[in-house]
């Protein structure tokens, strides 16, 4: 195996006449490493086995395998952090190593049945190490691996934890799952308010009949400002906000209030209405949202995501396995599609399966043929 994978090891081969330490266990690989990939919480994980080989090839193969499988799930934990955690298995003398990939590749758990880590706080301090001279043939051995990984995860909004394994050994978990999770809301479907289907409990913008869009504000955008409170005793005309000049709606005549009981608008100063022929015929107007989707929303969904909605039109619920049976492709691919549709409000998770929402059904009825 090329030494370039471990460029920090200055002397990768031991001297031929070096006498081994009689009390130090021989550093050999006797156990296969198992990498468990949790594609779907409702199904058993896929298991990839890395067979025993020489120490350097073993470390490299585990690192490459875990990095590739996590990336396939959509994970963003970098290769160097994964490598530092894999190399930590050398302190357990590679005794029954197991790597679990969860949360769409954003959580990776490394466990073993070695001697464990007694002082877990000290293990995260730079410069503390239990590496023997034999181990330093393959790793730095200067107490930088776990502290570096922990600092990186913290800087990126993630975590690194060290725990005892069941029956002895150690468990190191690195996770960016909280950063990768969608923004939390009080809505059980986990959607933003503007994506919430009409009538699901999120306040909708209120539009008044005859509302004129102020000049300079994009058409079709709701105004979320608090309603203007008319000062007591003032004429019933719209007054400017404090310290702000009144913005006359574009293209409207200027009216001046008249004392009662005169007509509310002067009759001699009215400005003729704009000629309809001179106005653009395609200008959009502000209308209430009734739950329908704009025409160009069709471009936001991929072909597989449309297949998911089409399937849910005909079935009550589904998961990655049902979609794989129906359309082929892999379960992780359908897991990502379901996750994307959930974040957009088209489907919601119910237990271990997914169901179509009212918003998704409206979109599907408009754009898809059953």
PARO-228742 format. One record per residue (C-alpha): residue number from 1; x, z, y. Coordinates in steps of 0.25 Angstrom, whole numbers, always signed. Layout:
# PARO-228742
+-----+-------+-------+-------+
|  nr |  east |    up | north |
+-----+-------+-------+-------+
| NUM |     X |     Z |     Y |
...
+-----+-------+-------+-------+
END
This chain:
# PARO-228742
+-----+-------+-------+-------+
|  nr |  east |    up | north |
+-----+-------+-------+-------+
|   1 |    +0 |    +0 |    +0 |
|   2 |    +5 |    -3 |   +14 |
|   3 |   +12 |    +8 |   +22 |
|   4 |    +5 |    +3 |   +35 |
|   5 |    -8 |   +10 |   +31 |
|   6 |    +0 |   +23 |   +33 |
|   7 |   +10 |   +20 |   +44 |
|   8 |   +11 |   +34 |   +48 |
|   9 |   +18 |   +38 |   +35 |
|  10 |   +33 |   +36 |   +37 |
|  11 |   +38 |   +38 |   +23 |
|  12 |   +27 |   +33 |   +14 |
|  13 |   +36 |   +34 |    +1 |
|  14 |   +42 |   +47 |    -4 |
|  15 |   +57 |   +47 |    -7 |
|  16 |   +60 |   +44 |   -22 |
|  17 |   +67 |   +57 |   -24 |
|  18 |   +58 |   +66 |   -16 |
|  19 |   +54 |   +78 |   -25 |
|  20 |   +39 |   +81 |   -25 |
|  21 |   +34 |   +95 |   -21 |
|  22 |   +30 |  +101 |   -34 |
|  23 |   +19 |  +109 |   -28 |
|  24 |   +13 |   +97 |   -20 |
|  25 |    +2 |   +90 |   -28 |
|  26 |    +6 |   +75 |   -30 |
|  27 |    -2 |   +66 |   -21 |
|  28 |    -8 |   +56 |   -30 |
|  29 |   -22 |   +50 |   -30 |
|  30 |   -30 |   +54 |   -42 |
|  31 |   -44 |   +53 |   -37 |
|  32 |   -52 |   +41 |   -32 |
|  33 |   -58 |   +42 |   -18 |
|  34 |   -73 |   +39 |   -17 |
|  35 |   -79 |   +34 |    -4 |
|  36 |   -94 |   +36 |    -3 |
|  37 |  -102 |   +27 |    +7 |
|  38 |  -116 |   +32 |   +11 |
|  39 |  -123 |   +20 |   +15 |
|  40 |  -137 |   +26 |   +14 |
|  41 |  -141 |   +41 |   +13 |
|  42 |  -152 |   +37 |    +3 |
|  43 |  -142 |   +31 |    -7 |
|  44 |  -130 |   +35 |   -15 |
|  45 |  -116 |   +32 |    -8 |
|  46 |  -108 |   +20 |   -12 |
|  47 |   -95 |   +25 |   -17 |
|  48 |   -81 |   +18 |   -16 |
|  49 |   -70 |   +23 |   -25 |
|  50 |   -55 |   +22 |   -20 |
|  51 |   -47 |   +23 |   -33 |
|  52 |   -34 |   +32 |   -34 |
|  53 |   -21 |   +25 |   -30 |
|  54 |    -8 |   +28 |   -23 |
|  55 |   -10 |   +38 |   -11 |
|  56 |    -8 |   +28 |    +0 |
|  57 |   -17 |   +17 |    -6 |
|  58 |   -28 |   +27 |    -9 |
|  59 |   -28 |   +32 |    +6 |
|  60 |   -28 |   +18 |   +11 |
|  61 |   -39 |   +14 |    +2 |
|  62 |   -48 |   +26 |    +5 |
|  63 |   -47 |   +24 |   +20 |
|  64 |   -50 |    +9 |   +19 |
|  65 |   -62 |   +11 |   +10 |
|  66 |   -68 |   +22 |   +19 |
|  67 |   -65 |   +14 |   +32 |
|  68 |   -72 |    +1 |   +26 |
|  69 |   -84 |    +8 |   +21 |
|  70 |   -86 |   +16 |   +33 |
|  71 |   -85 |    +4 |   +42 |
|  72 |   -95 |    -3 |   +33 |
|  73 |  -105 |    +8 |   +36 |
|  74 |  -103 |    +6 |   +51 |
|  75 |   -94 |   +18 |   +53 |
|  76 |   -84 |   +19 |   +64 |
|  77 |   -74 |   +30 |   +60 |
|  78 |   -60 |   +23 |   +62 |
|  79 |   -51 |   +20 |   +50 |
|  80 |   -40 |   +30 |   +55 |
|  81 |   -49 |   +42 |   +55 |
|  82 |   -54 |   +38 |   +41 |
|  83 |   -39 |   +36 |   +36 |
|  84 |   -35 |   +50 |   +41 |
|  85 |   -47 |   +57 |   +33 |
|  86 |   -43 |   +49 |   +21 |
|  87 |   -29 |   +53 |   +22 |
|  88 |   -34 |   +68 |   +22 |
|  89 |   -38 |   +66 |    +8 |
|  90 |   -23 |   +67 |    +4 |
|  91 |   -23 |   +82 |    +7 |
|  92 |   -33 |   +83 |    -4 |
|  93 |   -24 |   +75 |   -14 |
|  94 |   -35 |   +65 |   -14 |
|  95 |   -44 |   +74 |   -23 |
|  96 |   -57 |   +67 |   -25 |
|  97 |   -58 |   +61 |   -11 |
|  98 |   -72 |   +56 |    -7 |
|  99 |   -76 |   +49 |    +6 |
| 100 |   -90 |   +48 |   +11 |
| 101 |   -95 |   +38 |   +22 |
| 102 |  -108 |   +42 |   +29 |
| 103 |  -116 |   +39 |   +41 |
| 104 |  -114 |   +24 |   +41 |
| 105 |   -99 |   +26 |   +40 |
| 106 |   -98 |   +36 |   +52 |
| 107 |   -96 |   +48 |   +43 |
| 108 |   -84 |   +49 |   +33 |
| 109 |   -82 |   +61 |   +24 |
| 110 |   -69 |   +63 |   +16 |
| 111 |   -69 |   +73 |    +5 |
| 112 |   -60 |   +78 |    -6 |
| 113 |   -58 |   +89 |   -16 |
| 114 |   -44 |   +93 |   -12 |
| 115 |   -39 |  +106 |    -7 |
| 116 |   -47 |  +105 |    +6 |
| 117 |   -44 |  +109 |   +20 |
| 118 |   -44 |  +124 |   +22 |
| 119 |   -42 |  +125 |   +37 |
| 120 |   -51 |  +113 |   +42 |
| 121 |   -48 |  +116 |   +57 |
| 122 |   -33 |  +116 |   +55 |
| 123 |   -35 |  +102 |   +48 |
| 124 |   -40 |   +96 |   +61 |
| 125 |   -27 |  +101 |   +69 |
| 126 |   -16 |   +91 |   +71 |
| 127 |    -4 |   +94 |   +64 |
| 128 |    -9 |  +102 |   +53 |
| 129 |    -7 |   +96 |   +39 |
| 130 |    -6 |   +99 |   +24 |
| 131 |    +0 |   +86 |   +21 |
| 132 |   +11 |   +87 |   +10 |
| 133 |   +24 |   +78 |   +10 |
| 134 |   +18 |   +70 |    -1 |
| 135 |    +5 |   +68 |    +8 |
| 136 |   +14 |   +64 |   +20 |
| 137 |   +18 |   +51 |   +12 |
| 138 |    +4 |   +46 |   +15 |
| 139 |    -2 |   +53 |   +27 |
| 140 |    +4 |   +58 |   +40 |
| 141 |    +3 |   +72 |   +36 |
| 142 |    +4 |   +78 |   +50 |
| 143 |   -10 |   +84 |   +52 |
| 144 |   -16 |   +72 |   +60 |
| 145 |   -26 |   +66 |   +51 |
| 146 |   -39 |   +75 |   +52 |
| 147 |   -36 |   +79 |   +66 |
| 148 |   -35 |   +65 |   +71 |
| 149 |   -48 |   +61 |   +63 |
| 150 |   -55 |   +73 |   +69 |
| 151 |   -51 |   +70 |   +83 |
| 152 |   -55 |   +55 |   +82 |
| 153 |   -68 |   +59 |   +77 |
| 154 |   -71 |   +69 |   +88 |
| 155 |   -66 |   +59 |   +99 |
| 156 |   -76 |   +49 |   +93 |
| 157 |   -88 |   +58 |   +93 |
| 158 |   -87 |   +61 |   +78 |
| 159 |   -82 |   +72 |   +69 |
| 160 |   -72 |   +76 |   +58 |
| 161 |   -76 |   +88 |   +49 |
| 162 |   -68 |   +95 |   +37 |
| 163 |   -76 |  +103 |   +27 |
| 164 |   -73 |  +108 |   +13 |
| 165 |   -78 |   +99 |    +1 |
| 166 |   -87 |  +105 |   -10 |
| 167 |   -78 |  +111 |   -20 |
| 168 |   -65 |  +110 |   -12 |
| 169 |   -58 |   +99 |    -4 |
| 170 |   -61 |   +94 |   +10 |
| 171 |   -72 |   +85 |   +17 |
| 172 |   -68 |   +78 |   +30 |
| 173 |   -79 |   +71 |   +37 |
| 174 |   -78 |   +61 |   +49 |
| 175 |   -90 |   +56 |   +56 |
| 176 |   -95 |   +48 |   +68 |
| 177 |  -109 |   +49 |   +64 |
| 178 |  -114 |   +56 |   +76 |
| 179 |  -108 |   +46 |   +85 |
| 180 |  -114 |   +34 |   +77 |
| 181 |  -128 |   +40 |   +76 |
| 182 |  -139 |   +34 |   +85 |
| 183 |  -142 |   +42 |   +97 |
| 184 |  -152 |   +54 |   +93 |
| 185 |  -166 |   +54 |   +99 |
| 186 |  -178 |   +62 |   +96 |
| 187 |  -185 |   +50 |   +90 |
| 188 |  -184 |   +51 |   +75 |
| 189 |  -180 |   +36 |   +74 |
| 190 |  -168 |   +39 |   +82 |
| 191 |  -171 |   +28 |   +93 |
| 192 |  -169 |   +27 |  +108 |
| 193 |  -181 |   +29 |  +116 |
| 194 |  -182 |   +14 |  +120 |
| 195 |  -181 |   +10 |  +105 |
| 196 |  -193 |   +20 |  +101 |
| 197 |  -205 |   +12 |   +96 |
| 198 |  -217 |   +14 |  +106 |
| 199 |  -225 |   +26 |  +103 |
| 200 |  -214 |   +34 |   +95 |
| 201 |  -213 |   +46 |  +105 |
| 202 |  -203 |   +41 |  +115 |
| 203 |  -208 |   +40 |  +129 |
| 204 |  -210 |   +26 |  +133 |
| 205 |  -208 |   +20 |  +148 |
| 206 |  -221 |   +20 |  +156 |
| 207 |  -225 |    +7 |  +163 |
| 208 |  -235 |    +7 |  +174 |
| 209 |  -244 |    -6 |  +175 |
| 210 |  -239 |   -15 |  +187 |
| 211 |  -226 |    -8 |  +187 |
| 212 |  -216 |   -17 |  +195 |
| 213 |  -202 |   -17 |  +190 |
| 214 |  -192 |   -13 |  +202 |
| 215 |  -182 |   -24 |  +206 |
| 216 |  -169 |   -23 |  +200 |
| 217 |  -174 |   -16 |  +187 |
| 218 |  -174 |   -24 |  +174 |
| 219 |  -188 |   -28 |  +170 |
| 220 |  -193 |   -22 |  +158 |
| 221 |  -185 |    -9 |  +159 |
| 222 |  -194 |    +4 |  +160 |
| 223 |  -191 |   +14 |  +171 |
| 224 |  -189 |   +28 |  +166 |
| 225 |  -188 |   +34 |  +180 |
| 226 |  -198 |   +46 |  +183 |
| 227 |  -211 |   +42 |  +189 |
| 228 |  -211 |   +43 |  +204 |
| 229 |  -218 |   +55 |  +210 |
| 230 |  -226 |   +51 |  +223 |
| 231 |  -224 |   +62 |  +234 |
| 232 |  -236 |   +70 |  +237 |
| 233 |  -244 |   +64 |  +249 |
| 234 |  -237 |   +51 |  +249 |
| 235 |  -244 |   +38 |  +249 |
| 236 |  -246 |   +32 |  +235 |
| 237 |  -235 |   +22 |  +236 |
| 238 |  -222 |   +22 |  +229 |
| 239 |  -211 |   +29 |  +236 |
| 240 |  -196 |   +27 |  +235 |
| 241 |  -188 |   +37 |  +227 |
| 242 |  -181 |   +47 |  +235 |
| 243 |  -168 |   +41 |  +241 |
| 244 |  -171 |   +28 |  +235 |
| 245 |  -176 |   +16 |  +242 |
| 246 |  -189 |   +10 |  +237 |
| 247 |  -187 |    -2 |  +228 |
| 248 |  -197 |   -13 |  +230 |
| 249 |  -201 |   -20 |  +218 |
| 250 |  -196 |   -34 |  +218 |
| 251 |  -206 |   -45 |  +223 |
| 252 |  -216 |   -35 |  +227 |
| 253 |  -223 |   -34 |  +241 |
| 254 |  -219 |   -22 |  +250 |
| 255 |  -231 |   -14 |  +253 |
| 256 |  -232 |    -3 |  +263 |
| 257 |  -241 |    +9 |  +262 |
| 258 |  -253 |   +10 |  +272 |
| 259 |  -260 |   +23 |  +276 |
| 260 |  -273 |   +26 |  +269 |
| 261 |  -284 |   +20 |  +269 |
| 262 |  -277 |    +7 |  +272 |
| 263 |  -274 |    -2 |  +260 |
| 264 |  -262 |    +3 |  +253 |
| 265 |  -254 |   -10 |  +255 |
| 266 |  -254 |   -19 |  +268 |
| 267 |  -262 |   -31 |  +266 |
| 268 |  -254 |   -40 |  +276 |
| 269 |  -240 |   -38 |  +271 |
| 270 |  -242 |   -41 |  +256 |
| 271 |  -231 |   -50 |  +251 |
| 272 |  -236 |   -61 |  +242 |
| 273 |  -233 |   -60 |  +227 |
| 274 |  -221 |   -68 |  +222 |
| 275 |  -225 |   -82 |  +217 |
| 276 |  -226 |   -81 |  +201 |
| 277 |  -220 |   -95 |  +200 |
| 278 |  -207 |   -90 |  +207 |
| 279 |  -206 |   -78 |  +198 |
| 280 |  -198 |   -79 |  +185 |
| 281 |  -208 |   -80 |  +173 |
| 282 |  -199 |   -73 |  +163 |
| 283 |  -196 |   -60 |  +170 |
| 284 |  -199 |   -49 |  +161 |
| 285 |  -209 |   -38 |  +166 |
| 286 |  -209 |   -23 |  +162 |
| 287 |  -219 |   -20 |  +151 |
| 288 |  -222 |    -8 |  +143 |
| 289 |  -214 |    -8 |  +129 |
| 290 |  -225 |    -9 |  +118 |
| 291 |  -215 |    -8 |  +106 |
| 292 |  -212 |   -23 |  +105 |
| 293 |  -198 |   -28 |  +105 |
| 294 |  -192 |   -39 |  +115 |
| 295 |  -189 |   -52 |  +109 |
| 296 |  -174 |   -51 |  +109 |
| 297 |  -174 |   -39 |  +101 |
| 298 |  -174 |   -48 |   +89 |
| 299 |  -159 |   -50 |   +91 |
| 300 |  -155 |   -35 |   +89 |
| 301 |  -158 |   -35 |   +74 |
| 302 |  -149 |   -41 |   +64 |
| 303 |  -154 |   -49 |   +52 |
| 304 |  -153 |   -37 |   +43 |
| 305 |  -160 |   -27 |   +53 |
| 306 |  -171 |   -37 |   +53 |
| 307 |  -171 |   -37 |   +38 |
| 308 |  -173 |   -22 |   +38 |
| 309 |  -185 |   -22 |   +47 |
| 310 |  -191 |   -33 |   +39 |
| 311 |  -189 |   -25 |   +26 |
| 312 |  -195 |   -13 |   +33 |
| 313 |  -207 |   -21 |   +37 |
| 314 |  -211 |   -23 |   +23 |
| 315 |  -206 |    -9 |   +17 |
| 316 |  -209 |    +5 |   +22 |
| 317 |  -194 |    +9 |   +22 |
| 318 |  -180 |    +5 |   +17 |
| 319 |  -165 |    +9 |   +16 |
| 320 |  -152 |    +1 |   +14 |
| 321 |  -155 |    +0 |    -1 |
| 322 |  -168 |    -7 |    +1 |
| 323 |  -162 |   -17 |   +11 |
| 324 |  -151 |   -20 |    +2 |
| 325 |  -160 |   -23 |    -9 |
| 326 |  -169 |   -32 |    +0 |
| 327 |  -158 |   -39 |    +8 |
| 328 |  -145 |   -37 |    +2 |
| 329 |  -132 |   -32 |   +10 |
| 330 |  -127 |   -18 |    +9 |
| 331 |  -134 |    -5 |   +11 |
| 332 |  -124 |    -1 |   +22 |
| 333 |  -128 |   -14 |   +30 |
| 334 |  -143 |   -10 |   +29 |
| 335 |  -140 |    +4 |   +33 |
| 336 |  -133 |    -1 |   +46 |
| 337 |  -146 |   -10 |   +48 |
| 338 |  -155 |    +2 |   +46 |
| 339 |  -147 |   +10 |   +56 |
| 340 |  -147 |    +0 |   +67 |
| 341 |  -162 |    -2 |   +65 |
| 342 |  -164 |   +13 |   +66 |
| 343 |  -156 |   +14 |   +79 |
| 344 |  -164 |    +3 |   +85 |
| 345 |  -177 |   +10 |   +81 |
| 346 |  -182 |    -1 |   +71 |
| 347 |  -181 |    +8 |   +59 |
| 348 |  -181 |   +23 |   +56 |
| 349 |  -175 |   +31 |   +45 |
| 350 |  -185 |   +39 |   +36 |
| 351 |  -178 |   +48 |   +26 |
| 352 |  -168 |   +38 |   +19 |
| 353 |  -175 |   +25 |   +22 |
| 354 |  -179 |   +17 |   +35 |
| 355 |  -192 |   +13 |   +40 |
| 356 |  -196 |    +3 |   +51 |
| 357 |  -200 |    +9 |   +65 |
| 358 |  -212 |    +4 |   +73 |
| 359 |  -202 |    -3 |   +82 |
| 360 |  -195 |    -9 |   +70 |
| 361 |  -209 |   -14 |   +65 |
| 362 |  -213 |   -20 |   +79 |
| 363 |  -199 |   -27 |   +79 |
| 364 |  -201 |   -32 |   +65 |
| 365 |  -215 |   -37 |   +67 |
| 366 |  -211 |   -45 |   +79 |
| 367 |  -198 |   -51 |   +74 |
| 368 |  -198 |   -51 |   +59 |
| 369 |  -207 |   -58 |   +49 |
| 370 |  -211 |   -49 |   +37 |
+-----+-------+-------+-------+
END
